[in-house]
Amino acid sequence: MPQPLRKLEIATDIDGSQPFNVLFNPSEYTIEDSNKWEDQDRNTQKPELQYTGGDRKKLSMELFFDSYEAGQDVRQYTRQVANLLEVDSNKNRPPVCTIEWGDTSSQPPNDADFPFVGVLETIKQQFVLFNGNGTPVRAKVSVTFKQYRLPKDELKRKPRRGSFPAKTYTVVQGDTLSGIAGRLWKRPEDWRRIADENNIENARRLVPGQRLVVPRIET
């Protein structure tokens, strides 16, 4: 049975903002990851490399927007993405974004790339088709998101103080595990802890009224 089309969704941590979907899913995306190494000079020996921690991941993709048939200015759609660079006056920074796409699983190998929690680092908008009065109706938008949270090994080096006690949570319509983790812990990337605690294999298949055990978490 064919799977229903699920469009890539972007949500932010700005109060009152609504998640939005891209017009067309990307044909590919790139995840960049790296470690940090530094030369350690020695007096009579060749310098050695010392591992100084993990770096933040980056998510890059090209998004396609086409509003020609609808007769609309395509910038009303590309602007949703471009606005992710704008500074929110209440937080004094641009929004932190949660990018979700496709079904995710809490089962091994636990290597799902989404949800990806990060900030928009760069954007390049290329308008490639215009109507008779010069209004753009087709665009390609290249974006790079930078991981917001430090890698786990960095967090161990620089632990944050605080904890959230165990509790129960009742699922409402539209809930996702990453959304619940973000709402309760401000850490949507830790949704797998809730999935594991409740033996949930598919993080998106939640039922309104379902009661979840939310484990205690240290931050």
Rosetta blueprint (number, residue, H / E / L):
1 M L
2 P L
3 Q L
4 P L
5 L L
6 R L
7 K L
8 L L
9 E E
10 I E
11 A E
12 T E
13 D L
14 I L
15 D L
16 G L
17 S L
18 Q L
19 P L
20 F E
21 N E
22 V L
23 L L
24 F L
25 N L
26 P L
27 S L
28 E L
29 Y E
30 T E
31 I E
32 E E
33 D L
34 S L
35 N E
36 K E
37 W E
38 E E
39 D E
40 Q E
41 D L
42 R L
43 N L
44 T L
45 Q L
46 K L
47 P L
48 E E
49 L E
50 Q E
51 Y E
52 T E
53 G E
54 G E
55 D L
56 R L
57 K L
58 K E
59 L E
60 S E
61 M E
62 E E
63 L E
64 F E
65 F E
66 D E
67 S L
68 Y L
69 E L
70 A L
71 G L
72 Q L
73 D L
74 V L
75 R H
76 Q H
77 Y H
78 T H
79 R H
80 Q H
81 V H
82 A H
83 N H
84 L H
85 L H
86 E L
87 V L
88 D E
89 S L
90 N L
91 K L
92 N L
93 R E
94 P L
95 P L
96 V L
97 C E
98 T E
99 I E
100 E E
101 W L
102 G L
103 D L
104 T L
105 S E
106 S L
107 Q L
108 P L
109 P L
110 N L
111 D L
112 A L
113 D L
114 F L
115 P L
116 F E
117 V E
118 G E
119 V E
120 L E
121 E E
122 T E
123 I E
124 K E
125 Q E
126 Q E
127 F E
128 V E
129 L E
130 F E
131 N L
132 G L
133 N L
134 G L
135 T L
136 P E
137 V E
138 R E
139 A E
140 K E
141 V E
142 S E
143 V E
144 T E
145 F E
146 K E
147 Q E
148 Y L
149 R L
150 L L
151 P L
152 K H
153 D H
154 E H
155 L H
156 K H
157 R H
158 K L
159 P L
160 R L
161 R L
162 G L
163 S E
164 F E
165 P L
166 A L
167 K E
168 T E
169 Y E
170 T E
171 V L
172 V L
173 Q L
174 G L
175 D L
176 T L
177 L H
178 S H
179 G H
180 I H
181 A H
182 G H
183 R H
184 L H
185 W H
186 K L
187 R L
188 P H
189 E H
190 D H
191 W H
192 R H
193 R H
194 I H
195 A H
196 D H
197 E H
198 N L
199 N L
200 I L
201 E L
202 N E
203 A L
204 R L
205 R L
206 L L
207 V L
208 P L
209 G L
210 Q L
211 R E
212 L E
213 V E
214 V E
215 P L
216 R L
217 I E
218 E E
219 T L
